[in-house]
Amino acid sequence: MNKKEQLLIPSPVEDRISSISEEELSFRGWTRDLMRERFLERMRLDLNSPQVGEEAPDFELELLSKNGERSGQKLKLSSLRGKPTGLIFGSYT
């Protein structure tokens, strides 16, 4: 990334960073500058990620059984084309 492409922290995020109490910063072992650096690094890592409204990249997942065990069956995202599909990423544990 060149200097012309320098990332800026969005105002709502900067407002949140600015409003965090010294007590919370101390508890977490953070500084405001460290929080800004971490957020900017995350933004840099996300530059090549799909953006809202873009087509999701195709991928394949293994289906789990009703008991939550591996089934050996695979599902490709592209097999759901034209069907309402929600993608939720995260941990449920």
C-alpha positions in Angstrom: 0.0 0.0 0.0 1.4 3.4 -0.9 1.0 6.6 1.1 -1.9 7.8 -1.1 -3.8 4.7 0.0 -3.3 5.3 3.7 -6.2 3.9 5.7 -8.2 6.1 8.1 -10.1 4.9 11.1 -13.8 5.5 10.6 -15.3 8.2 12.9 -17.6 5.8 14.9 -14.6 3.6 15.7 -12.4 6.6 16.6 -15.2 7.9 18.8 -15.4 4.5 20.6 -11.6 4.4 21.1 -11.6 8.0 22.4 -14.5 7.2 24.9 -12.9 4.2 26.5 -12.1 4.9 30.2 -8.5 4.8 31.5 -9.7 2.1 33.9 -10.8 -0.2 31.0 -7.6 0.5 29.0 -5.5 -0.4 32.1 -7.6 -3.6 32.8 -7.0 -4.8 29.2 -3.4 -3.7 29.1 -4.0 -1.5 26.1 -3.4 2.0 25.0 -5.5 4.1 22.6 -2.6 4.1 20.2 -2.4 0.3 20.3 -6.1 0.0 19.7 -5.8 2.2 16.7 -2.8 0.2 15.4 -4.7 -3.1 15.8 -7.8 -1.7 14.0 -5.8 -0.3 11.1 -4.0 -3.7 10.8 -7.4 -5.4 10.7 -8.5 -3.0 7.9 -5.3 -3.8 6.0 -6.0 -7.5 6.2 -9.6 -7.0 5.1 -8.7 -5.0 1.9 -8.9 -8.2 -0.2 -11.9 -9.6 1.5 -15.3 -9.7 -0.2 -17.3 -6.5 0.4 -21.0 -6.0 1.1 -22.9 -6.6 -2.1 -20.1 -8.6 -3.9 -20.6 -12.2 -4.8 -19.2 -14.6 -2.2 -16.3 -16.8 -3.3 -17.3 -20.4 -3.8 -16.2 -22.9 -1.1 -17.0 -26.4 0.1 -17.9 -27.5 3.6 -18.6 -30.9 5.1 -22.1 -31.4 6.4 -22.6 -32.6 9.9 -25.1 -35.2 11.0 -28.0 -34.4 13.3 -25.8 -35.5 16.1 -23.1 -33.0 15.1 -20.8 -35.6 13.8 -18.9 -35.6 10.5 -20.9 -37.1 7.7 -18.5 -37.2 4.8 -21.0 -35.4 2.7 -19.9 -32.1 1.1 -21.8 -29.0 0.1 -20.5 -26.3 -2.3 -21.8 -22.8 -1.9 -22.4 -22.6 -5.6 -24.9 -25.4 -5.4 -27.2 -23.0 -3.5 -27.2 -20.4 -6.3 -30.6 -18.9 -6.7 -31.8 -20.0 -3.3 -32.0 -17.7 -0.3 -28.9 -18.4 1.7 -27.5 -16.8 4.8 -23.8 -17.0 5.6 -23.0 -16.6 9.3 -19.4 -16.9 10.4 -18.4 -17.3 14.0 -18.3 -19.6 16.9 -21.3 -21.1 18.6 -19.4 -22.6 21.4 
